[in-house]
Amino acid sequence: MRARGLGVRYRRDRALRDCSFEVAPGGVTALVGANGAGKSTLLKVAAGLLRPTEGTLEVGGEVGFVAQEKPLYREFTVADMLEFGKRANPRWDDRYAQELVDRVNLPRSRKTGRLSGGQRAYVALVLALARRPDVLLLDEPLAEMDPVTREDAVRSIMVTVAETGAAVLLSSHVVADLAGVCDRLLVLDRGEVRLDDPVDELVDGHRLVVAPRDTDLGAHEVVQSRTGERQLTALVRLRGPLDLPDDQVSTPNLDELVVAYLRRNRAVTA
């Protein structure tokens, strides 16, 4: 999947602006941003539900999409939904679908309208995974799941990527859910791409600095900083060796990286 100069306009408002990125097969790209950043709009364009007003977005092959609303036929049972998936999708893997349902002990005879929010989200994910898509688009798929179901869902996504080489674009505003799942991070803010890099490179290329107020950070890019009466706290993007004592430097996690970049861009805008 490849976007070049992608834009979406709603009357006077722009939901997306000049977005360019690529989601490679065989990996999971995390789409992260605050509420209203344009994540759902981008996924709907990729799923063919919205037309871009500017630029292009190319999606190759079969697409599986789980929308944020997790739409299911509420009068259908879980078994009915699986049968529907089987009849509607030529590439349907029924053995895999049944295995995923068994993994979390979902009652096949229960109507989806009587399932919990997390259970409905899981059924929607099963329907997308069992299609064996080439591109998998997931809009907040884990938000309502309990910790055990979330772990099973994440494992199923990773297995699908390993077995089929699918390209996955997974949206979330809870970065902690993505730890150990994604290999690339795409940060969207106010409709624009702010960061698009492999996770390992991002983590290895940044440091958190907590040091005396007058510390010289040299040529390193300061992503975000705050200065107290005696102390400097900063996230820096490395431009070479960081010549500071070990007790003043640590490696940031994904959440700290995302928050710093979003706060920086909002400060620049203000």
MOJOWO-V125769 format. One record per backbone hydrogen bond with DSSP energy under -0.5 kcal/mol. NH is the residue of the N-H (numbers start at 1). CO is the residue of the C=O. E is the energy in kcal/mol with one decimal. If there is no record, write none. Layout:
nh->NH co->CO e->E
nh->NH co->CO e->E
This chain:
nh->2 co->58 e->-2.3
nh->3 co->21 e->-2.9
nh->4 co->56 e->-2.5
nh->6 co->19 e->-2.7
nh->7 co->54 e->-2.3
nh->8 co->16 e->-1.5
nh->10 co->13 e->-3.4
nh->11 co->9 e->-0.6
nh->13 co->10 e->-2.7
nh->15 co->8 e->-2.3
nh->15 co->13 e->-0.6
nh->16 co->8 e->-1.7
nh->17 co->191 e->-3.1
nh->19 co->6 e->-2.5
nh->20 co->18 e->-0.5
nh->21 co->3 e->-1.3
nh->23 co->1 e->-2.8
nh->24 co->22 e->-0.6
nh->26 co->165 e->-0.8
nh->26 co->166 e->-0.7
nh->27 co->24 e->-0.8
nh->27 co->166 e->-0.6
nh->29 co->27 e->-0.5
nh->29 co->168 e->-3.2
nh->30 co->28 e->-0.5
nh->30 co->184 e->-2.9
nh->31 co->29 e->-0.5
nh->31 co->170 e->-3.2
nh->32 co->30 e->-0.7
nh->32 co->186 e->-2.6
nh->33 co->172 e->-0.6
nh->37 co->34 e->-1.8
nh->42 co->38 e->-2.3
nh->43 co->39 e->-2.2
nh->44 co->40 e->-2.2
nh->45 co->41 e->-2.1
nh->46 co->42 e->-2.3
nh->47 co->43 e->-2.0
nh->48 co->45 e->-1.2
nh->49 co->44 e->-2.7
nh->50 co->44 e->-1.1
nh->53 co->7 e->-2.0
nh->54 co->7 e->-1.9
nh->56 co->4 e->-2.1
nh->58 co->2 e->-3.1
nh->59 co->57 e->-0.5
nh->64 co->135 e->-2.8
nh->66 co->137 e->-2.5
nh->67 co->65 e->-0.6
nh->70 co->67 e->-1.5
nh->74 co->72 e->-0.9
nh->76 co->73 e->-1.6
nh->78 co->110 e->-1.5
nh->79 co->108 e->-2.4
nh->81 co->77 e->-2.3
nh->82 co->78 e->-2.0
nh->83 co->79 e->-2.2
nh->84 co->80 e->-2.7
nh->85 co->81 e->-2.5
nh->86 co->82 e->-2.1
nh->87 co->83 e->-2.3
nh->88 co->84 e->-2.1
nh->89 co->85 e->-1.3
nh->90 co->88 e->-0.5
nh->92 co->89 e->-1.8
nh->93 co->130 e->-2.4
nh->94 co->92 e->-0.8
nh->97 co->93 e->-2.2
nh->98 co->94 e->-2.6
nh->99 co->95 e->-2.0
nh->100 co->96 e->-2.3
nh->101 co->97 e->-1.9
nh->102 co->98 e->-2.3
nh->103 co->99 e->-1.7
nh->104 co->100 e->-0.7
nh->104 co->101 e->-0.7
nh->105 co->102 e->-1.2
nh->106 co->101 e->-1.9
nh->108 co->106 e->-0.7
nh->110 co->107 e->-1.4
nh->112 co->76 e->-3.1
nh->113 co->74 e->-1.9
nh->114 co->111 e->-1.8
nh->115 co->112 e->-1.3
nh->120 co->116 e->-2.5
nh->121 co->117 e->-2.1
nh->122 co->118 e->-1.9
nh->123 co->119 e->-2.3
nh->124 co->120 e->-2.5
nh->125 co->121 e->-1.9
nh->126 co->122 e->-2.6
nh->127 co->123 e->-2.3
nh->128 co->124 e->-1.6
nh->129 co->125 e->-2.8
nh->130 co->126 e->-2.8
nh->131 co->128 e->-0.7
nh->132 co->129 e->-2.0
nh->133 co->128 e->-0.6
nh->134 co->62 e->-1.9
nh->135 co->62 e->-2.3
nh->136 co->167 e->-2.9
nh->137 co->64 e->-3.4
nh->137 co->135 e->-0.5
nh->138 co->136 e->-0.5
nh->138 co->169 e->-2.6
nh->139 co->66 e->-2.6
nh->140 co->138 e->-0.8
nh->140 co->171 e->-1.3
nh->143 co->140 e->-0.7
nh->145 co->142 e->-1.2
nh->150 co->146 e->-2.9
nh->151 co->147 e->-1.9
nh->152 co->148 e->-2.0
nh->153 co->149 e->-2.7
nh->154 co->150 e->-2.6
nh->155 co->151 e->-2.2
nh->156 co->152 e->-2.2
nh->157 co->153 e->-2.1
nh->158 co->154 e->-2.3
nh->159 co->155 e->-2.5
nh->160 co->156 e->-2.2
nh->161 co->157 e->-2.1
nh->162 co->158 e->-2.3
nh->163 co->159 e->-2.7
nh->164 co->160 e->-2.6
nh->165 co->161 e->-1.9
nh->166 co->160 e->-0.6
nh->167 co->134 e->-2.6
nh->168 co->27 e->-2.4
nh->168 co->166 e->-0.6
nh->169 co->136 e->-2.6
nh->170 co->29 e->-2.7
nh->170 co->168 e->-0.5
nh->171 co->138 e->-3.6
nh->171 co->169 e->-0.5
nh->172 co->31 e->-2.3
nh->175 co->173 e->-0.8
nh->177 co->174 e->-1.4
nh->178 co->175 e->-1.9
nh->179 co->176 e->-1.0
nh->181 co->178 e->-2.5
nh->182 co->178 e->-1.6
nh->183 co->28 e->-2.5
nh->184 co->28 e->-1.4
nh->185 co->197 e->-2.8
nh->186 co->30 e->-3.2
nh->187 co->185 e->-0.5
nh->187 co->195 e->-2.7
nh->188 co->32 e->-3.1
nh->188 co->186 e->-0.6
nh->189 co->192 e->-2.8
nh->191 co->37 e->-2.3
nh->192 co->189 e->-1.7
nh->194 co->187 e->-3.1
nh->194 co->192 e->-0.5
nh->195 co->187 e->-1.2
nh->197 co->185 e->-1.7
nh->199 co->183 e->-1.6
nh->202 co->198 e->-2.2
nh->203 co->199 e->-2.8
nh->204 co->200 e->-2.6
nh->205 co->201 e->-1.7
nh->206 co->203 e->-1.2
nh->207 co->236 e->-2.1
nh->208 co->250 e->-3.2
nh->209 co->207 e->-0.5
nh->209 co->234 e->-3.3
nh->210 co->208 e->-0.5
nh->210 co->248 e->-2.3
nh->211 co->232 e->-2.5
nh->213 co->230 e->-2.4
nh->215 co->212 e->-2.0
nh->217 co->215 e->-0.6
nh->220 co->217 e->-1.6
nh->221 co->237 e->-1.8
nh->223 co->221 e->-0.8
nh->223 co->235 e->-2.4
nh->224 co->235 e->-1.3
nh->226 co->233 e->-2.4
nh->228 co->231 e->-3.5
nh->232 co->211 e->-3.6
nh->233 co->226 e->-2.6
nh->234 co->209 e->-2.5
nh->235 co->224 e->-2.8
nh->236 co->207 e->-2.7
nh->236 co->234 e->-0.6
nh->237 co->221 e->-3.1
nh->238 co->205 e->-2.7
nh->238 co->236 e->-0.6
nh->243 co->241 e->-0.8
nh->244 co->242 e->-2.0
nh->248 co->245 e->-2.0
nh->249 co->246 e->-1.4
nh->250 co->208 e->-2.1
nh->257 co->253 e->-1.9
nh->258 co->254 e->-2.7
nh->259 co->255 e->-2.5
nh->260 co->256 e->-1.9
nh->261 co->257 e->-2.2
nh->262 co->258 e->-2.5
nh->263 co->259 e->-2.6
nh->264 co->260 e->-2.3
nh->265 co->261 e->-2.2
nh->266 co->262 e->-1.8
nh->267 co->263 e->-2.2
nh->268 co->264 e->-2.3
nh->269 co->265 e->-2.2
nh->270 co->266 e->-2.6
